[in-house]
């Protein structure tokens, strides 16, 4: 779901279930002051994952596009 707030960028709300051990680690980062709340921990983790894997994802999408184009060109499915 994307929520719209006046004067604020669009925000997509995602509900996440974590294994207990991972949830406790997230909670500990917040309690120790590294992050303001659990949502910030998850946002930063996701941003880092995307940053580290962006090139791999782009290459994968390009490969899939090329494979699709070659199938269309040759008339195979």
Backbone bond lengths (Angstrom), bond angles and torsions (degrees), N, CA, C in turn:
res aa  C-N    CA-C-N  psi(-1)  N-CA   C-N-CA  omega(-1)  CA-C   N-CA-C  phi
1 X - - - 1.440 - - 1.524 107.69 -
2 X 1.306 116.65 134.54 1.460 121.35 176.45 1.518 108.27 -105.50
3 X 1.303 115.81 123.07 1.463 121.08 178.93 1.520 108.39 -98.82
4 X 1.308 115.89 140.29 1.456 121.43 178.75 1.520 108.87 -109.44
5 X 1.306 115.71 128.30 1.462 120.94 176.90 1.509 107.45 -126.05
6 X 1.304 115.72 138.02 1.461 120.23 -179.27 1.526 109.98 -64.93
7 X 1.328 116.16 127.37 1.450 121.06 178.16 1.519 114.68 78.64
8 X 1.321 118.11 3.49 1.461 121.81 -178.96 1.520 107.88 -125.46
9 X 1.319 116.68 145.53 1.467 119.36 179.77 1.528 110.33 -62.62
10 X 1.302 115.05 159.88 1.460 120.46 -179.52 1.527 109.27 -65.60
11 X 1.314 115.94 138.07 1.453 122.39 -177.59 1.518 109.24 -123.86
12 X 1.319 116.61 131.39 1.457 121.58 173.74 1.523 106.97 -101.13
13 X 1.314 116.89 126.34 1.452 122.15 179.69 1.525 108.93 -94.81
14 X 1.336 115.64 129.83 1.458 121.41 -179.21 1.527 108.34 -127.88
15 X 1.318 116.47 131.88 1.466 121.01 175.90 1.526 107.28 -92.72
16 X 1.335 116.54 129.66 1.459 121.51 -176.08 1.522 109.65 -125.66
17 X 1.328 115.43 132.94 1.465 121.42 172.86 1.520 107.59 -105.05
18 X 1.327 116.38 131.43 1.460 121.23 -178.32 1.520 110.36 -118.89
19 X 1.320 117.27 147.72 1.461 119.17 170.46 1.526 109.01 -59.32
20 X 1.309 116.51 150.41 1.466 120.83 -173.97 1.526 112.53 -54.06
21 X 1.334 117.15 -44.67 1.469 120.39 -177.69 1.537 110.89 -62.19
22 X 1.314 117.40 -43.93 1.462 120.85 179.28 1.525 110.66 -66.64
23 X 1.326 116.48 -39.39 1.461 120.79 177.20 1.519 111.81 -60.90
24 X 1.319 116.65 -39.98 1.466 120.63 177.96 1.524 111.20 -66.31
25 X 1.332 116.95 -37.88 1.462 119.89 177.54 1.528 110.85 -64.04
26 X 1.323 116.37 -42.81 1.468 120.92 177.81 1.527 109.26 -60.75
27 X 1.317 115.47 -46.95 1.468 120.92 179.68 1.525 111.21 -59.25
28 X 1.325 117.11 -40.33 1.470 120.88 -179.85 1.524 112.15 -65.97
29 X 1.340 117.34 -36.87 1.473 119.73 176.88 1.527 110.48 -62.25
30 X 1.325 116.39 -39.38 1.466 120.26 179.49 1.534 109.74 -68.96
31 X 1.324 116.71 -47.76 1.474 120.74 -178.74 1.522 112.59 -61.09
32 X 1.355 115.89 -33.14 1.462 118.60 -178.21 1.528 112.30 -83.82
33 X 1.350 116.47 -1.36 1.454 119.94 174.12 1.523 115.89 91.81
34 X 1.316 118.03 3.83 1.463 120.36 179.15 1.526 111.59 -68.30
35 X 1.332 116.55 -31.50 1.460 122.44 -178.44 1.522 109.26 -136.88
36 X 1.338 115.70 156.84 1.463 119.34 -178.98 1.521 112.13 -77.80
37 X 1.336 116.89 -31.80 1.467 120.06 178.61 1.525 109.56 -159.47
38 X 1.335 115.96 173.99 1.463 121.27 -176.81 1.526 111.86 -64.43
39 X 1.320 116.89 -34.31 1.465 120.31 179.33 1.527 110.27 -61.83
40 X 1.335 116.98 -38.83 1.458 119.95 179.52 1.533 110.86 -65.40
41 X 1.325 117.50 -39.97 1.469 121.30 177.52 1.531 109.58 -57.00
42 X 1.325 116.02 -48.13 1.457 120.28 -177.32 1.528 112.16 -69.08
43 X 1.339 117.40 -38.15 1.473 120.19 176.80 1.525 110.96 -60.64
44 X 1.327 116.05 -47.18 1.466 120.60 -178.65 1.531 110.11 -64.54
45 X 1.323 116.92 -43.06 1.468 120.33 179.63 1.522 110.98 -61.57
46 X 1.319 117.16 -42.73 1.457 121.04 179.61 1.528 111.09 -67.65
47 X 1.325 117.14 -41.29 1.466 120.56 177.35 1.533 111.07 -60.51
48 X 1.321 116.95 -42.66 1.462 120.91 178.65 1.525 111.25 -65.71
49 X 1.324 117.26 -42.22 1.468 121.11 177.73 1.523 110.18 -58.67
50 X 1.322 116.22 -47.70 1.468 120.69 -179.19 1.525 110.29 -64.22
51 X 1.318 116.95 -43.55 1.468 120.39 179.85 1.524 110.76 -59.86
52 X 1.324 117.44 -43.53 1.462 121.53 -178.24 1.528 112.60 -72.49
53 X 1.308 117.77 -26.67 1.469 120.97 -174.58 1.525 114.09 -109.57
54 X 1.312 118.10 2.45 1.467 122.22 -176.22 1.526 111.75 -55.07
55 X 1.323 118.65 -49.24 1.455 121.61 -178.02 1.532 111.22 -62.00
56 X 1.327 116.47 -43.19 1.467 119.96 178.03 1.525 110.91 -60.23
57 X 1.332 116.53 -42.94 1.459 120.40 179.64 1.526 111.45 -64.86
58 X 1.331 117.56 -42.39 1.461 121.16 179.08 1.527 109.92 -62.70
59 X 1.328 116.79 -44.41 1.463 120.50 178.93 1.531 111.04 -62.33
60 X 1.325 116.55 -41.15 1.465 120.66 179.27 1.530 110.35 -63.04
61 X 1.325 117.30 -45.55 1.468 120.74 179.62 1.525 111.20 -63.67
62 X 1.334 116.74 -40.45 1.460 119.98 178.66 1.526 110.88 -63.70
63 X 1.322 116.54 -43.53 1.464 121.18 179.16 1.526 110.47 -60.95
64 X 1.330 116.38 -44.59 1.463 120.29 179.20 1.526 110.81 -63.29
65 X 1.326 117.22 -39.65 1.463 120.68 178.24 1.527 111.41 -64.40
66 X 1.332 116.19 -42.49 1.464 120.24 179.38 1.522 110.62 -64.76
67 X 1.333 116.82 -44.37 1.465 120.65 178.29 1.526 110.57 -60.15
68 X 1.326 116.63 -42.63 1.468 120.65 178.62 1.528 110.52 -62.31
69 X 1.341 116.41 -45.41 1.462 120.71 -179.06 1.530 111.12 -62.75
70 X 1.316 117.26 -40.64 1.460 120.24 178.86 1.523 111.47 -65.53
71 X 1.328 117.20 -37.89 1.464 120.26 177.11 1.516 110.80 -65.10
72 X 1.326 116.72 -41.44 1.469 120.72 179.10 1.520 109.70 -64.33
73 X 1.325 116.33 -42.82 1.464 121.54 -178.09 1.519 110.98 -63.28
74 X 1.339 116.86 -40.71 1.461 120.25 -177.36 1.527 112.40 -87.93
75 X 1.318 116.55 -8.53 1.468 120.57 178.15 1.523 113.58 80.11
76 X 1.320 118.70 15.81 1.474 121.69 176.74 1.509 109.92 -94.92
77 X 1.318 116.12 161.06 1.470 120.65 179.38 1.476 111.78 -105.93
